[in-house]
Amino acid sequence: MATISRLVSVAEANEKHHPSAGLSVSVSLFAELDDGRSVLVLDDRGWSSSQPWADATSAEMQQTARDVVGPDEPYGDGTMEEAIAAYWEYLRKILAAQGVETNAGVLRSAPHDVVLSESVLTRLRLD
């Protein structure tokens, strides 16, 4: 049985977003398995900002990509600890539905890398 070796967030520039309106980035989260497979976990994350691409740095892009994939802030009367636990359980269930058995503790402790796509890197260099 394959195990999780790391989580990888891939940040892509939203090409449909007009560059003069600021930056817009989509982020997908993948679980990389020790057998070489990569399994999509989240593909509904990202951010937009009025900040010009010219003012953005790769370090802040990487940090923001990590932030937007979660864990999310608590809502209602929930605590941060509850929100974090719920987030990792949510990811575990997504993976289980795709045949990848793991537990929340493994996911939480897995390294999390960010890959800036060529579309992001090009905008950071050109703008």
C-alpha positions in Angstrom: 0.0 0.0 0.0 1.3 3.4 -1.0 1.9 6.0 1.7 2.0 9.8 1.6 5.5 11.1 1.1 4.6 14.8 0.8 2.0 17.4 -0.1 2.5 19.6 -3.1 0.7 22.9 -3.8 0.9 24.0 -7.4 0.3 27.7 -8.0 -0.9 28.7 -11.5 -1.5 32.2 -12.9 -5.1 32.7 -13.9 -4.5 33.5 -17.5 -8.1 34.8 -18.0 -7.5 37.5 -15.4 -6.4 40.7 -16.9 -2.8 41.4 -15.7 -3.4 45.2 -15.3 -6.1 44.3 -12.7 -3.5 42.7 -10.4 -2.6 39.2 -9.7 -4.8 36.2 -9.7 -3.6 32.7 -8.8 -5.2 29.2 -8.6 -3.8 26.6 -6.3 -4.2 22.9 -6.5 -3.1 20.6 -3.6 -1.7 17.1 -4.4 -0.6 14.2 -2.3 2.6 12.7 -3.6 2.8 9.0 -2.8 5.9 6.9 -2.2 5.1 4.8 -5.3 5.4 7.9 -7.5 1.7 8.7 -8.0 0.3 12.1 -7.4 -3.3 12.4 -6.3 -5.3 15.6 -6.6 -6.7 16.6 -3.2 -8.0 20.1 -3.6 -8.5 22.2 -6.8 -10.7 24.9 -5.5 -8.3 27.3 -3.9 -6.5 30.5 -4.9 -6.5 34.2 -4.5 -6.7 37.5 -6.3 -5.2 40.8 -5.4 -4.9 44.3 -6.7 -1.2 44.0 -6.1 0.7 44.2 -9.4 2.7 41.1 -10.4 5.8 43.4 -10.5 5.5 43.9 -6.7 5.1 40.2 -5.9 7.9 37.9 -4.8 8.3 34.2 -5.2 8.6 33.8 -1.4 5.3 35.6 -0.7 3.6 33.6 -3.5 4.8 30.3 -1.9 3.6 31.4 1.5 0.2 32.5 0.3 -0.2 29.3 -1.7 0.4 27.3 1.6 -2.1 29.6 3.4 -4.9 29.3 0.9 -4.9 25.5 0.8 -5.6 25.4 4.6 -6.2 24.7 7.3 -9.0 27.2 7.3 -9.9 29.5 10.1 -12.6 28.3 12.5 -16.2 29.4 12.1 -19.0 29.8 14.5 -18.1 28.7 18.0 -15.3 26.4 16.8 -11.8 26.6 18.0 -8.7 26.7 15.9 -7.7 23.2 17.1 -11.1 21.9 16.0 -10.8 23.6 12.6 -7.4 22.1 12.1 -8.5 18.6 13.1 -11.6 18.9 10.8 -9.4 20.0 7.9 -7.0 17.1 8.1 -9.9 14.7 8.4 -11.5 16.3 5.4 -8.3 15.7 3.3 -8.1 12.1 4.6 -11.7 11.4 3.4 -10.9 12.9 0.0 -7.9 10.6 -0.3 -9.8 7.6 1.0 -12.5 8.1 -1.7 -9.6 7.8 -4.2 -8.3 4.6 -2.7 -5.5 6.2 -0.6 -5.7 5.1 3.0 -3.9 7.3 5.5 -4.7 9.1 8.7 -4.9 12.8 9.7 -1.6 12.6 11.7 0.3 11.4 8.7 -1.1 14.2 6.5 -0.5 16.8 9.1 3.2 15.8 9.5 3.9 15.4 5.8 6.3 17.9 4.2 4.4 20.5 2.2 6.2 22.0 -0.8 5.0 24.7 -3.2 5.6 24.6 -6.9 5.3 27.9 -8.8 4.2 27.1 -12.3 5.9 28.5 -15.4 2.9 30.9 -15.8 3.6 32.3 -12.3 7.4 32.4 -12.8 7.0 34.1 -16.2 4.8 36.8 -14.7 7.2 37.4 -11.8 10.1 37.8 -14.2 8.3 39.9 -16.9 6.2 42.3 -14.8 
